[in-house]
Amino acid sequence: MLGCEATMASCPICKKKLSDAPRPKTHPFCSERCKLVDLGNWLGDGYVIARPVGPDDGDLVDEEAMAALLREYQ
């Protein structure tokens, strides 16, 4: 395409460049380690939500997906 450059994604934890194909099983992370570091950031105080969760925010959480994720890491 004219005027378009290919961009490479990078791991949000270690910033390692990720190739377009094939995607790692741990996408968007480069490895299981970076995936677990990110999970630890969410479970600890590494990441915070910018505003309090209100009563109308409940529909933003996919309960089945959350339960599956928790089962995976138990």
CHARMM internal coordinates of N, CA and C (Angstrom, degrees):
IC EDIT
DIST 1 N 1 CA 1.4475
DIST 1 CA 1 C 1.5168
ANGL 1 N 1 CA 1 C 110.28
DIST 1 C 2 N 1.2634
ANGL 1 CA 1 C 2 N 113.87
DIHE 1 N 1 CA 1 C 2 N 144.72
DIST 2 N 2 CA 1.4469
ANGL 1 C 2 N 2 CA 120.14
DIHE 1 CA 1 C 2 N 2 CA -178.59
DIST 2 CA 2 C 1.5252
ANGL 2 N 2 CA 2 C 110.66
DIHE 1 C 2 N 2 CA 2 C -77.30
DIST 2 C 3 N 1.3108
ANGL 2 CA 2 C 3 N 116.97
DIHE 2 N 2 CA 2 C 3 N 127.01
DIST 3 N 3 CA 1.4497
ANGL 2 C 3 N 3 CA 121.09
DIHE 2 CA 2 C 3 N 3 CA 177.21
DIST 3 CA 3 C 1.5131
ANGL 3 N 3 CA 3 C 115.30
DIHE 2 C 3 N 3 CA 3 C 81.13
DIST 3 C 4 N 1.3176
ANGL 3 CA 3 C 4 N 118.20
DIHE 3 N 3 CA 3 C 4 N 3.12
DIST 4 N 4 CA 1.4679
ANGL 3 C 4 N 4 CA 121.15
DIHE 3 CA 3 C 4 N 4 CA -179.97
DIST 4 CA 4 C 1.5201
ANGL 4 N 4 CA 4 C 109.39
DIHE 3 C 4 N 4 CA 4 C -111.22
DIST 4 C 5 N 1.2750
ANGL 4 CA 4 C 5 N 115.39
DIHE 4 N 4 CA 4 C 5 N 136.08
DIST 5 N 5 CA 1.4526
ANGL 4 C 5 N 5 CA 120.59
DIHE 4 CA 4 C 5 N 5 CA 177.43
DIST 5 CA 5 C 1.5172
ANGL 5 N 5 CA 5 C 109.11
DIHE 4 C 5 N 5 CA 5 C -112.49
DIST 5 C 6 N 1.3214
ANGL 5 CA 5 C 6 N 116.38
DIHE 5 N 5 CA 5 C 6 N 142.63
DIST 6 N 6 CA 1.4579
ANGL 5 C 6 N 6 CA 119.94
DIHE 5 CA 5 C 6 N 6 CA 176.67
DIST 6 CA 6 C 1.5247
ANGL 6 N 6 CA 6 C 108.29
DIHE 5 C 6 N 6 CA 6 C -70.35
DIST 6 C 7 N 1.3058
ANGL 6 CA 6 C 7 N 115.87
DIHE 6 N 6 CA 6 C 7 N 134.75
DIST 7 N 7 CA 1.4526
ANGL 6 C 7 N 7 CA 119.76
DIHE 6 CA 6 C 7 N 7 CA 177.71
DIST 7 CA 7 C 1.5114
ANGL 7 N 7 CA 7 C 108.97
DIHE 6 C 7 N 7 CA 7 C -113.83
DIST 7 C 8 N 1.2978
ANGL 7 CA 7 C 8 N 116.11
DIHE 7 N 7 CA 7 C 8 N 142.84
DIST 8 N 8 CA 1.4515
ANGL 7 C 8 N 8 CA 121.07
DIHE 7 CA 7 C 8 N 8 CA 178.29
DIST 8 CA 8 C 1.5140
ANGL 8 N 8 CA 8 C 108.32
DIHE 7 C 8 N 8 CA 8 C -103.32
DIST 8 C 9 N 1.3122
ANGL 8 CA 8 C 9 N 115.05
DIHE 8 N 8 CA 8 C 9 N 133.50
DIST 9 N 9 CA 1.4606
ANGL 8 C 9 N 9 CA 119.94
DIHE 8 CA 8 C 9 N 9 CA 176.09
DIST 9 CA 9 C 1.5246
ANGL 9 N 9 CA 9 C 108.16
DIHE 8 C 9 N 9 CA 9 C -74.67
DIST 9 C 10 N 1.3148
ANGL 9 CA 9 C 10 N 115.13
DIHE 9 N 9 CA 9 C 10 N 159.07
DIST 10 N 10 CA 1.4572
ANGL 9 C 10 N 10 CA 118.85
DIHE 9 CA 9 C 10 N 10 CA 176.35
DIST 10 CA 10 C 1.5245
ANGL 10 N 10 CA 10 C 108.74
DIHE 9 C 10 N 10 CA 10 C -131.81
DIST 10 C 11 N 1.3119
ANGL 10 CA 10 C 11 N 115.80
DIHE 10 N 10 CA 10 C 11 N 154.00
DIST 11 N 11 CA 1.4572
ANGL 10 C 11 N 11 CA 122.59
DIHE 10 CA 10 C 11 N 11 CA 179.09
DIST 11 CA 11 C 1.5290
ANGL 11 N 11 CA 11 C 108.16
DIHE 10 C 11 N 11 CA 11 C -63.57
DIST 11 C 12 N 1.3407
ANGL 11 CA 11 C 12 N 117.97
DIHE 11 N 11 CA 11 C 12 N 130.11
DIST 12 N 12 CA 1.4594
ANGL 11 C 12 N 12 CA 119.40
DIHE 11 CA 11 C 12 N 12 CA -178.38
DIST 12 CA 12 C 1.5307
ANGL 12 N 12 CA 12 C 114.15
DIHE 11 C 12 N 12 CA 12 C -68.14
DIST 12 C 13 N 1.3174
ANGL 12 CA 12 C 13 N 117.85
DIHE 12 N 12 CA 12 C 13 N -14.91
DIST 13 N 13 CA 1.4663
ANGL 12 C 13 N 13 CA 120.89
DIHE 12 CA 12 C 13 N 13 CA -179.50
DIST 13 CA 13 C 1.5237
ANGL 13 N 13 CA 13 C 111.56
DIHE 12 C 13 N 13 CA 13 C -94.49
DIST 13 C 14 N 1.3380
ANGL 13 CA 13 C 14 N 117.78
DIHE 13 N 13 CA 13 C 14 N -58.31
DIST 14 N 14 CA 1.4711
ANGL 13 C 14 N 14 CA 119.92
DIHE 13 CA 13 C 14 N 14 CA -174.54
DIST 14 CA 14 C 1.5316
ANGL 14 N 14 CA 14 C 113.50
DIHE 13 C 14 N 14 CA 14 C -100.77
DIST 14 C 15 N 1.3367
ANGL 14 CA 14 C 15 N 116.87
DIHE 14 N 14 CA 14 C 15 N -6.37
DIST 15 N 15 CA 1.4671
ANGL 14 C 15 N 15 CA 123.85
DIHE 14 CA 14 C 15 N 15 CA 178.19
DIST 15 CA 15 C 1.5225
ANGL 15 N 15 CA 15 C 113.95
DIHE 14 C 15 N 15 CA 15 C 69.60
DIST 15 C 16 N 1.3382
ANGL 15 CA 15 C 16 N 118.49
DIHE 15 N 15 CA 15 C 16 N 12.86
DIST 16 N 16 CA 1.4612
ANGL 15 C 16 N 16 CA 122.04
DIHE 15 CA 15 C 16 N 16 CA 176.28
DIST 16 CA 16 C 1.5240
ANGL 16 N 16 CA 16 C 108.83
DIHE 15 C 16 N 16 CA 16 C -63.69
DIST 16 C 17 N 1.3412
ANGL 16 CA 16 C 17 N 116.78
DIHE 16 N 16 CA 16 C 17 N 136.82
DIST 17 N 17 CA 1.4622
ANGL 16 C 17 N 17 CA 121.67
DIHE 16 CA 16 C 17 N 17 CA 179.03
DIST 17 CA 17 C 1.5228
ANGL 17 N 17 CA 17 C 109.26
DIHE 16 C 17 N 17 CA 17 C -69.33
DIST 17 C 18 N 1.3452
ANGL 17 CA 17 C 18 N 115.86
DIHE 17 N 17 CA 17 C 18 N 135.86
DIST 18 N 18 CA 1.4565
ANGL 17 C 18 N 18 CA 121.88
DIHE 17 CA 17 C 18 N 18 CA 179.58
DIST 18 CA 18 C 1.5163
ANGL 18 N 18 CA 18 C 109.19
DIHE 17 C 18 N 18 CA 18 C -109.77
DIST 18 C 19 N 1.3246
ANGL 18 CA 18 C 19 N 117.04
DIHE 18 N 18 CA 18 C 19 N 134.46
DIST 19 N 19 CA 1.4585
ANGL 18 C 19 N 19 CA 119.59
DIHE 18 CA 18 C 19 N 19 CA 177.29
DIST 19 CA 19 C 1.5243
ANGL 19 N 19 CA 19 C 109.54
DIHE 18 C 19 N 19 CA 19 C -76.98
DIST 19 C 20 N 1.3183
ANGL 19 CA 19 C 20 N 116.59
DIHE 19 N 19 CA 19 C 20 N 158.87
DIST 20 N 20 CA 1.4590
ANGL 19 C 20 N 20 CA 121.48
DIHE 19 CA 19 C 20 N 20 CA -177.74
DIST 20 CA 20 C 1.5228
ANGL 20 N 20 CA 20 C 113.01
DIHE 19 C 20 N 20 CA 20 C -70.88
DIST 20 C 21 N 1.3089
ANGL 20 CA 20 C 21 N 117.81
DIHE 20 N 20 CA 20 C 21 N -32.78
DIST 21 N 21 CA 1.4688
ANGL 20 C 21 N 21 CA 119.32
DIHE 20 CA 20 C 21 N 21 CA -177.69
DIST 21 CA 21 C 1.5128
ANGL 21 N 21 CA 21 C 109.20
DIHE 20 C 21 N 21 CA 21 C -142.46
DIST 21 C 22 N 1.2776
ANGL 21 CA 21 C 22 N 120.97
DIHE 21 N 21 CA 21 C 22 N 141.11
DIST 22 N 22 CA 1.4585
ANGL 21 C 22 N 22 CA 124.85
DIHE 21 CA 21 C 22 N 22 CA -12.85
DIST 22 CA 22 C 1.5280
ANGL 22 N 22 CA 22 C 110.08
DIHE 21 C 22 N 22 CA 22 C -80.87
DIST 22 C 23 N 1.3052
ANGL 22 CA 22 C 23 N 115.94
DIHE 22 N 22 CA 22 C 23 N 152.13
DIST 23 N 23 CA 1.4705
ANGL 22 C 23 N 23 CA 120.47
DIHE 22 CA 22 C 23 N 23 CA 177.70
DIST 23 CA 23 C 1.5185
ANGL 23 N 23 CA 23 C 109.35
DIHE 22 C 23 N 23 CA 23 C -70.68
DIST 23 C 24 N 1.3339
ANGL 23 CA 23 C 24 N 116.90
DIHE 23 N 23 CA 23 C 24 N 137.79
DIST 24 N 24 CA 1.4693
ANGL 23 C 24 N 24 CA 118.10
DIHE 23 CA 23 C 24 N 24 CA 176.18
DIST 24 CA 24 C 1.5248
ANGL 24 N 24 CA 24 C 110.57
DIHE 23 C 24 N 24 CA 24 C -68.89
DIST 24 C 25 N 1.3166
ANGL 24 CA 24 C 25 N 115.86
DIHE 24 N 24 CA 24 C 25 N 153.84
DIST 25 N 25 CA 1.4614
ANGL 24 C 25 N 25 CA 121.46
DIHE 24 CA 24 C 25 N 25 CA 178.45
DIST 25 CA 25 C 1.5306
ANGL 25 N 25 CA 25 C 110.64
DIHE 24 C 25 N 25 CA 25 C -58.85
DIST 25 C 26 N 1.3012
ANGL 25 CA 25 C 26 N 116.74
DIHE 25 N 25 CA 25 C 26 N -26.05
DIST 26 N 26 CA 1.4647
ANGL 25 C 26 N 26 CA 122.83
DIHE 25 CA 25 C 26 N 26 CA -176.88
DIST 26 CA 26 C 1.5306
ANGL 26 N 26 CA 26 C 112.87
DIHE 25 C 26 N 26 CA 26 C -92.17
DIST 26 C 27 N 1.3260
ANGL 26 CA 26 C 27 N 117.99
DIHE 26 N 26 CA 26 C 27 N 11.09
DIST 27 N 27 CA 1.4719
ANGL 26 C 27 N 27 CA 122.01
DIHE 26 CA 26 C 27 N 27 CA -178.26
DIST 27 CA 27 C 1.5215
ANGL 27 N 27 CA 27 C 111.13
DIHE 26 C 27 N 27 CA 27 C -48.61
DIST 27 C 28 N 1.3027
ANGL 27 CA 27 C 28 N 121.72
DIHE 27 N 27 CA 27 C 28 N 134.17
DIST 28 N 28 CA 1.4605
ANGL 27 C 28 N 28 CA 128.88
DIHE 27 CA 27 C 28 N 28 CA 13.93
DIST 28 CA 28 C 1.5250
ANGL 28 N 28 CA 28 C 114.05
DIHE 27 C 28 N 28 CA 28 C -90.78
DIST 28 C 29 N 1.3286
ANGL 28 CA 28 C 29 N 116.71
DIHE 28 N 28 CA 28 C 29 N 11.18
DIST 29 N 29 CA 1.4589
ANGL 28 C 29 N 29 CA 120.57
DIHE 28 CA 28 C 29 N 29 CA 179.38
DIST 29 CA 29 C 1.5208
ANGL 29 N 29 CA 29 C 109.51
DIHE 28 C 29 N 29 CA 29 C -94.08
DIST 29 C 30 N 1.3254
ANGL 29 CA 29 C 30 N 117.08
DIHE 29 N 29 CA 29 C 30 N 157.58
DIST 30 N 30 CA 1.4557
ANGL 29 C 30 N 30 CA 120.50
DIHE 29 CA 29 C 30 N 30 CA -178.04
DIST 30 CA 30 C 1.5241
ANGL 30 N 30 CA 30 C 112.52
DIHE 29 C 30 N 30 CA 30 C -82.71
DIST 30 C 31 N 1.3212
ANGL 30 CA 30 C 31 N 116.94
DIHE 30 N 30 CA 30 C 31 N -19.73
DIST 31 N 31 CA 1.4598
ANGL 30 C 31 N 31 CA 119.75
DIHE 30 CA 30 C 31 N 31 CA -175.53
DIST 31 CA 31 C 1.5244
ANGL 31 N 31 CA 31 C 111.07
DIHE 30 C 31 N 31 CA 31 C -154.54
DIST 31 C 32 N 1.3120
ANGL 31 CA 31 C 32 N 115.05
DIHE 31 N 31 CA 31 C 32 N 167.29
DIST 32 N 32 CA 1.4646
ANGL 31 C 32 N 32 CA 120.73
DIHE 31 CA 31 C 32 N 32 CA 176.09
DIST 32 CA 32 C 1.5235
ANGL 32 N 32 CA 32 C 110.20
DIHE 31 C 32 N 32 CA 32 C -61.94
DIST 32 C 33 N 1.3276
ANGL 32 CA 32 C 33 N 116.79
DIHE 32 N 32 CA 32 C 33 N -35.99
DIST 33 N 33 CA 1.4627
ANGL 32 C 33 N 33 CA 120.76
DIHE 32 CA 32 C 33 N 33 CA 179.01
DIST 33 CA 33 C 1.5217
ANGL 33 N 33 CA 33 C 111.12
DIHE 32 C 33 N 33 CA 33 C -59.46
DIST 33 C 34 N 1.3317
ANGL 33 CA 33 C 34 N 117.13
DIHE 33 N 33 CA 33 C 34 N -49.48
DIST 34 N 34 CA 1.4673
ANGL 33 C 34 N 34 CA 120.16
DIHE 33 CA 33 C 34 N 34 CA -179.35
DIST 34 CA 34 C 1.5249
ANGL 34 N 34 CA 34 C 111.04
DIHE 33 C 34 N 34 CA 34 C -65.63
DIST 34 C 35 N 1.3155
ANGL 34 CA 34 C 35 N 116.99
DIHE 34 N 34 CA 34 C 35 N -34.58
DIST 35 N 35 CA 1.4612
ANGL 34 C 35 N 35 CA 120.91
DIHE 34 CA 34 C 35 N 35 CA 176.74
DIST 35 CA 35 C 1.5256
ANGL 35 N 35 CA 35 C 110.50
DIHE 34 C 35 N 35 CA 35 C -62.23
DIST 35 C 36 N 1.3214
ANGL 35 CA 35 C 36 N 116.83
DIHE 35 N 35 CA 35 C 36 N -42.97
DIST 36 N 36 CA 1.4623
ANGL 35 C 36 N 36 CA 121.14
DIHE 35 CA 35 C 36 N 36 CA -179.97
DIST 36 CA 36 C 1.5290
ANGL 36 N 36 CA 36 C 112.17
DIHE 35 C 36 N 36 CA 36 C -72.06
DIST 36 C 37 N 1.3251
ANGL 36 CA 36 C 37 N 116.97
DIHE 36 N 36 CA 36 C 37 N -34.04
DIST 37 N 37 CA 1.4642
ANGL 36 C 37 N 37 CA 120.14
DIHE 36 CA 36 C 37 N 37 CA 175.77
DIST 37 CA 37 C 1.5302
ANGL 37 N 37 CA 37 C 109.10
DIHE 36 C 37 N 37 CA 37 C -61.78
DIST 37 C 38 N 1.3344
ANGL 37 CA 37 C 38 N 117.09
DIHE 37 N 37 CA 37 C 38 N -43.31
DIST 38 N 38 CA 1.4561
ANGL 37 C 38 N 38 CA 120.83
DIHE 37 CA 37 C 38 N 38 CA 178.52
DIST 38 CA 38 C 1.5263
ANGL 38 N 38 CA 38 C 111.22
DIHE 37 C 38 N 38 CA 38 C -63.51
DIST 38 C 39 N 1.3191
ANGL 38 CA 38 C 39 N 117.34
DIHE 38 N 38 CA 38 C 39 N -43.32
DIST 39 N 39 CA 1.4600
ANGL 38 C 39 N 39 CA 120.89
DIHE 38 CA 38 C 39 N 39 CA 177.46
DIST 39 CA 39 C 1.5260
ANGL 39 N 39 CA 39 C 110.29
DIHE 38 C 39 N 39 CA 39 C -60.09
DIST 39 C 40 N 1.3249
ANGL 39 CA 39 C 40 N 116.74
DIHE 39 N 39 CA 39 C 40 N -43.31
DIST 40 N 40 CA 1.4605
ANGL 39 C 40 N 40 CA 120.99
DIHE 39 CA 39 C 40 N 40 CA 177.69
DIST 40 CA 40 C 1.5172
ANGL 40 N 40 CA 40 C 112.11
DIHE 39 C 40 N 40 CA 40 C -61.18
DIST 40 C 41 N 1.3349
ANGL 40 CA 40 C 41 N 116.50
DIHE 40 N 40 CA 40 C 41 N -36.87
DIST 41 N 41 CA 1.4664
ANGL 40 C 41 N 41 CA 120.09
DIHE 40 CA 40 C 41 N 41 CA 176.78
DIST 41 CA 41 C 1.5199
ANGL 41 N 41 CA 41 C 111.34
DIHE 40 C 41 N 41 CA 41 C -63.58
DIST 41 C 42 N 1.3195
ANGL 41 CA 41 C 42 N 117.16
DIHE 41 N 41 CA 41 C 42 N -38.96
DIST 42 N 42 CA 1.4670
ANGL 41 C 42 N 42 CA 120.55
DIHE 41 CA 41 C 42 N 42 CA 178.81
DIST 42 CA 42 C 1.5201
ANGL 42 N 42 CA 42 C 110.94
DIHE 41 C 42 N 42 CA 42 C -71.45
DIST 42 C 43 N 1.3172
ANGL 42 CA 42 C 43 N 117.42
DIHE 42 N 42 CA 42 C 43 N -39.23
DIST 43 N 43 CA 1.4618
ANGL 42 C 43 N 43 CA 120.46
DIHE 42 CA 42 C 43 N 43 CA -177.35
DIST 43 CA 43 C 1.5256
ANGL 43 N 43 CA 43 C 112.31
DIHE 42 C 43 N 43 CA 43 C -76.41
DIST 43 C 44 N 1.3170
ANGL 43 CA 43 C 44 N 116.62
DIHE 43 N 43 CA 43 C 44 N -27.20
DIST 44 N 44 CA 1.4603
ANGL 43 C 44 N 44 CA 120.76
DIHE 43 CA 43 C 44 N 44 CA 177.33
DIST 44 CA 44 C 1.5180
ANGL 44 N 44 CA 44 C 109.91
DIHE 43 C 44 N 44 CA 44 C -94.89
DIST 44 C 45 N 1.2901
ANGL 44 CA 44 C 45 N 116.97
DIHE 44 N 44 CA 44 C 45 N -145.40
DIST 45 N 45 CA 1.4597
ANGL 44 C 45 N 45 CA 121.67
DIHE 44 CA 44 C 45 N 45 CA -179.48
DIST 45 CA 45 C 1.5235
ANGL 45 N 45 CA 45 C 112.41
DIHE 44 C 45 N 45 CA 45 C -105.63
DIST 45 C 46 N 1.3371
ANGL 45 CA 45 C 46 N 116.93
DIHE 45 N 45 CA 45 C 46 N 17.50
DIST 46 N 46 CA 1.4606
ANGL 45 C 46 N 46 CA 120.09
DIHE 45 CA 45 C 46 N 46 CA -178.35
DIST 46 CA 46 C 1.5105
ANGL 46 N 46 CA 46 C 113.88
DIHE 45 C 46 N 46 CA 46 C -68.90
DIST 46 C 47 N 1.3290
ANGL 46 CA 46 C 47 N 116.41
DIHE 46 N 46 CA 46 C 47 N -35.59
DIST 47 N 47 CA 1.4595
ANGL 46 C 47 N 47 CA 121.41
DIHE 46 CA 46 C 47 N 47 CA 178.34
DIST 47 CA 47 C 1.5217
ANGL 47 N 47 CA 47 C 107.85
DIHE 46 C 47 N 47 CA 47 C -121.72
DIST 47 C 48 N 1.3105
ANGL 47 CA 47 C 48 N 116.35
DIHE 47 N 47 CA 47 C 48 N 145.66
DIST 48 N 48 CA 1.4631
ANGL 47 C 48 N 48 CA 120.65
DIHE 47 CA 47 C 48 N 48 CA 176.09
DIST 48 CA 48 C 1.5247
ANGL 48 N 48 CA 48 C 108.94
DIHE 47 C 48 N 48 CA 48 C -133.61
DIST 48 C 49 N 1.3187
ANGL 48 CA 48 C 49 N 116.00
DIHE 48 N 48 CA 48 C 49 N 152.05
DIST 49 N 49 CA 1.4570
ANGL 48 C 49 N 49 CA 121.71
DIHE 48 CA 48 C 49 N 49 CA 175.78
DIST 49 CA 49 C 1.5219
ANGL 49 N 49 CA 49 C 107.10
DIHE 48 C 49 N 49 CA 49 C -84.43
DIST 49 C 50 N 1.3086
ANGL 49 CA 49 C 50 N 116.60
DIHE 49 N 49 CA 49 C 50 N 136.19
DIST 50 N 50 CA 1.4607
ANGL 49 C 50 N 50 CA 121.68
DIHE 49 CA 49 C 50 N 50 CA -172.17
DIST 50 CA 50 C 1.5215
ANGL 50 N 50 CA 50 C 114.11
DIHE 49 C 50 N 50 CA 50 C -67.48
DIST 50 C 51 N 1.3135
ANGL 50 CA 50 C 51 N 117.95
DIHE 50 N 50 CA 50 C 51 N -22.90
DIST 51 N 51 CA 1.4601
ANGL 50 C 51 N 51 CA 120.32
DIHE 50 CA 50 C 51 N 51 CA -179.67
DIST 51 CA 51 C 1.5243
ANGL 51 N 51 CA 51 C 108.93
DIHE 50 C 51 N 51 CA 51 C -140.93
DIST 51 C 52 N 1.2977
ANGL 51 CA 51 C 52 N 117.88
DIHE 51 N 51 CA 51 C 52 N 158.48
DIST 52 N 52 CA 1.4574
ANGL 51 C 52 N 52 CA 120.20
DIHE 51 CA 51 C 52 N 52 CA 177.82
DIST 52 CA 52 C 1.5292
ANGL 52 N 52 CA 52 C 111.21
DIHE 51 C 52 N 52 CA 52 C -63.36
DIST 52 C 53 N 1.3043
ANGL 52 CA 52 C 53 N 116.24
DIHE 52 N 52 CA 52 C 53 N 146.38
DIST 53 N 53 CA 1.4507
ANGL 52 C 53 N 53 CA 121.48
DIHE 52 CA 52 C 53 N 53 CA 177.53
DIST 53 CA 53 C 1.5215
ANGL 53 N 53 CA 53 C 108.10
DIHE 52 C 53 N 53 CA 53 C -75.75
DIST 53 C 54 N 1.3164
ANGL 53 CA 53 C 54 N 116.40
DIHE 53 N 53 CA 53 C 54 N 128.72
DIST 54 N 54 CA 1.4575
ANGL 53 C 54 N 54 CA 121.48
DIHE 53 CA 53 C 54 N 54 CA -179.24
DIST 54 CA 54 C 1.5184
ANGL 54 N 54 CA 54 C 111.95
DIHE 53 C 54 N 54 CA 54 C -101.75
DIST 54 C 55 N 1.3259
ANGL 54 CA 54 C 55 N 117.54
DIHE 54 N 54 CA 54 C 55 N 175.20
DIST 55 N 55 CA 1.4617
ANGL 54 C 55 N 55 CA 121.45
DIHE 54 CA 54 C 55 N 55 CA -177.68
DIST 55 CA 55 C 1.5238
ANGL 55 N 55 CA 55 C 113.19
DIHE 54 C 55 N 55 CA 55 C -63.68
DIST 55 C 56 N 1.3157
ANGL 55 CA 55 C 56 N 118.85
DIHE 55 N 55 CA 55 C 56 N -24.96
DIST 56 N 56 CA 1.4585
ANGL 55 C 56 N 56 CA 121.60
DIHE 55 CA 55 C 56 N 56 CA 179.79
DIST 56 CA 56 C 1.5169
ANGL 56 N 56 CA 56 C 112.97
DIHE 55 C 56 N 56 CA 56 C -86.04
DIST 56 C 57 N 1.3219
ANGL 56 CA 56 C 57 N 118.48
DIHE 56 N 56 CA 56 C 57 N -2.88
DIST 57 N 57 CA 1.4617
ANGL 56 C 57 N 57 CA 122.10
DIHE 56 CA 56 C 57 N 57 CA -177.59
DIST 57 CA 57 C 1.5284
ANGL 57 N 57 CA 57 C 112.87
DIHE 56 C 57 N 57 CA 57 C -88.15
DIST 57 C 58 N 1.3157
ANGL 57 CA 57 C 58 N 118.36
DIHE 57 N 57 CA 57 C 58 N -8.50
DIST 58 N 58 CA 1.4646
ANGL 57 C 58 N 58 CA 121.33
DIHE 57 CA 57 C 58 N 58 CA -176.67
DIST 58 CA 58 C 1.5107
ANGL 58 N 58 CA 58 C 113.94
DIHE 57 C 58 N 58 CA 58 C -59.76
DIST 58 C 59 N 1.3192
ANGL 58 CA 58 C 59 N 117.36
DIHE 58 N 58 CA 58 C 59 N -31.71
DIST 59 N 59 CA 1.4538
ANGL 58 C 59 N 59 CA 120.15
DIHE 58 CA 58 C 59 N 59 CA -178.65
DIST 59 CA 59 C 1.5296
ANGL 59 N 59 CA 59 C 112.54
DIHE 58 C 59 N 59 CA 59 C -74.98
DIST 59 C 60 N 1.3215
ANGL 59 CA 59 C 60 N 118.42
DIHE 59 N 59 CA 59 C 60 N -5.60
DIST 60 N 60 CA 1.4600
ANGL 59 C 60 N 60 CA 121.86
DIHE 59 CA 59 C 60 N 60 CA 178.06
DIST 60 CA 60 C 1.5216
ANGL 60 N 60 CA 60 C 112.40
DIHE 59 C 60 N 60 CA 60 C -80.05
DIST 60 C 61 N 1.3390
ANGL 60 CA 60 C 61 N 117.48
DIHE 60 N 60 CA 60 C 61 N -15.27
DIST 61 N 61 CA 1.4568
ANGL 60 C 61 N 61 CA 121.93
DIHE 60 CA 60 C 61 N 61 CA -177.41
DIST 61 CA 61 C 1.5228
ANGL 61 N 61 CA 61 C 109.39
DIHE 60 C 61 N 61 CA 61 C -99.04
DIST 61 C 62 N 1.3196
ANGL 61 CA 61 C 62 N 116.55
DIHE 61 N 61 CA 61 C 62 N 125.53
DIST 62 N 62 CA 1.4561
ANGL 61 C 62 N 62 CA 121.70
DIHE 61 CA 61 C 62 N 62 CA 175.37
DIST 62 CA 62 C 1.5281
ANGL 62 N 62 CA 62 C 106.81
DIHE 61 C 62 N 62 CA 62 C -85.84
DIST 62 C 63 N 1.3268
ANGL 62 CA 62 C 63 N 116.57
DIHE 62 N 62 CA 62 C 63 N 100.48
DIST 63 N 63 CA 1.4620
ANGL 62 C 63 N 63 CA 122.03
DIHE 62 CA 62 C 63 N 63 CA -173.72
DIST 63 CA 63 C 1.5336
ANGL 63 N 63 CA 63 C 112.18
DIHE 62 C 63 N 63 CA 63 C -58.48
DIST 63 C 64 N 1.3287
ANGL 63 CA 63 C 64 N 118.26
DIHE 63 N 63 CA 63 C 64 N -40.84
DIST 64 N 64 CA 1.4680
ANGL 63 C 64 N 64 CA 121.26
DIHE 63 CA 63 C 64 N 64 CA -179.66
DIST 64 CA 64 C 1.5231
ANGL 64 N 64 CA 64 C 111.05
DIHE 63 C 64 N 64 CA 64 C -66.02
DIST 64 C 65 N 1.3200
ANGL 64 CA 64 C 65 N 117.14
DIHE 64 N 64 CA 64 C 65 N -42.38
DIST 65 N 65 CA 1.4586
ANGL 64 C 65 N 65 CA 120.74
DIHE 64 CA 64 C 65 N 65 CA 179.34
DIST 65 CA 65 C 1.5264
ANGL 65 N 65 CA 65 C 110.55
DIHE 64 C 65 N 65 CA 65 C -65.50
DIST 65 C 66 N 1.3275
ANGL 65 CA 65 C 66 N 117.31
DIHE 65 N 65 CA 65 C 66 N -39.84
DIST 66 N 66 CA 1.4607
ANGL 65 C 66 N 66 CA 121.35
DIHE 65 CA 65 C 66 N 66 CA 178.75
DIST 66 CA 66 C 1.5288
ANGL 66 N 66 CA 66 C 110.42
DIHE 65 C 66 N 66 CA 66 C -64.43
DIST 66 C 67 N 1.3338
ANGL 66 CA 66 C 67 N 117.37
DIHE 66 N 66 CA 66 C 67 N -43.09
DIST 67 N 67 CA 1.4623
ANGL 66 C 67 N 67 CA 121.18
DIHE 66 CA 66 C 67 N 67 CA 179.20
DIST 67 CA 67 C 1.5277
ANGL 67 N 67 CA 67 C 110.61
DIHE 66 C 67 N 67 CA 67 C -63.86
DIST 67 C 68 N 1.3246
ANGL 67 CA 67 C 68 N 117.72
DIHE 67 N 67 CA 67 C 68 N -40.52
DIST 68 N 68 CA 1.4662
ANGL 67 C 68 N 68 CA 121.65
DIHE 67 CA 67 C 68 N 68 CA 178.57
DIST 68 CA 68 C 1.5264
ANGL 68 N 68 CA 68 C 110.57
DIHE 67 C 68 N 68 CA 68 C -64.26
DIST 68 C 69 N 1.3232
ANGL 68 CA 68 C 69 N 117.04
DIHE 68 N 68 CA 68 C 69 N -41.67
DIST 69 N 69 CA 1.4627
ANGL 68 C 69 N 69 CA 121.06
DIHE 68 CA 68 C 69 N 69 CA 178.85
DIST 69 CA 69 C 1.5225
ANGL 69 N 69 CA 69 C 110.88
DIHE 68 C 69 N 69 CA 69 C -63.62
DIST 69 C 70 N 1.3107
ANGL 69 CA 69 C 70 N 116.63
DIHE 69 N 69 CA 69 C 70 N -43.73
DIST 70 N 70 CA 1.4743
ANGL 69 C 70 N 70 CA 120.13
DIHE 69 CA 69 C 70 N 70 CA 178.88
DIST 70 CA 70 C 1.5270
ANGL 70 N 70 CA 70 C 111.77
DIHE 69 C 70 N 70 CA 70 C -64.30
DIST 70 C 71 N 1.3405
ANGL 70 CA 70 C 71 N 117.38
DIHE 70 N 70 CA 70 C 71 N -39.50
DIST 71 N 71 CA 1.4780
ANGL 70 C 71 N 71 CA 120.54
DIHE 70 CA 70 C 71 N 71 CA 177.44
DIST 71 CA 71 C 1.5262
ANGL 71 N 71 CA 71 C 110.75
DIHE 70 C 71 N 71 CA 71 C -63.67
DIST 71 C 72 N 1.3348
ANGL 71 CA 71 C 72 N 116.88
DIHE 71 N 71 CA 71 C 72 N -38.09
DIST 72 N 72 CA 1.4547
ANGL 71 C 72 N 72 CA 121.87
DIHE 71 CA 71 C 72 N 72 CA -178.61
DIST 72 CA 72 C 1.5241
ANGL 72 N 72 CA 72 C 112.33
DIHE 71 C 72 N 72 CA 72 C -61.63
DIST 72 C 73 N 1.3301
ANGL 72 CA 72 C 73 N 117.26
DIHE 72 N 72 CA 72 C 73 N -33.62
DIST 73 N 73 CA 1.4503
ANGL 72 C 73 N 73 CA 120.83
DIHE 72 CA 72 C 73 N 73 CA -175.04
DIST 73 CA 73 C 1.5194
ANGL 73 N 73 CA 73 C 113.70
DIHE 72 C 73 N 73 CA 73 C -102.81
DIST 73 C 74 N 1.3225
ANGL 73 CA 73 C 74 N 117.99
DIHE 73 N 73 CA 73 C 74 N 12.85
DIST 74 N 74 CA 1.4703
ANGL 73 C 74 N 74 CA 120.29
DIHE 73 CA 73 C 74 N 74 CA 176.99
DIST 74 CA 74 C 1.5051
ANGL 74 N 74 CA 74 C 110.04
DIHE 73 C 74 N 74 CA 74 C -93.64
END
COOR INIT
IC SEED 1 N 1 CA 1 C
IC BUILD
